[in-house]
Amino acid sequence: MATYQTTYGAAPAKGLAGQIASEEKCNKVSRTVETAAGIKFGAPAQRGTGDHGVAILSTGDFLGLAVLNPAVPADASNPDAYPQYFTGAFMTMGTMYVTAGATVAAGDPVYYVTATGRYTNTDNSAANPAIPDAFFEEAGADGAIVQISLGLRHQA
């Protein structure tokens, strides 16, 4: 006989990195992943070198955030990511859950910490590329799942 869940936490999980938080207004584009290591769900991407290509954000112009997709083939060496050559969805406008890399507050600007794959409110030149027109929708501590808005509203 199959086992089933018999215990429950006090509250359900808030969300997962890369999960769209709401559909209040959302736009996504499809692009083929060029980055050899893939692009993690929730990570920022830039236009790639090929037609309809995309790469992890480094020195290029921001394109969008990688949208969580449970239908992506499992890869033990790179879980929770779009693999190279896979067509992924990238959110150009909307709200998404991401992992905070520092203590953040609602209304703070959003920067991506390339070393950790998390988001912060601290500009640090090339180490923390800015996510244009993005703001934290809520406060959170380092490691917390928090909601950001992209292209929806201005600093609150």
Beta strands, then each sheet from edge to edge (+ up, - down):
strand 1: 20-33
strand 2: 39-40
strand 3: 44-47
strand 4: 53-56
strand 5: 62-66
strand 6: 81-82
strand 7: 87-99
strand 8: 109-113
strand 9: 118-120
strand 10: 130-136
strand 11: 145-150
sheet 1: 9+ 8- 10+ 11- 7+ 1- 4- 3+ 5-
sheet 2: 2+ 6-
end
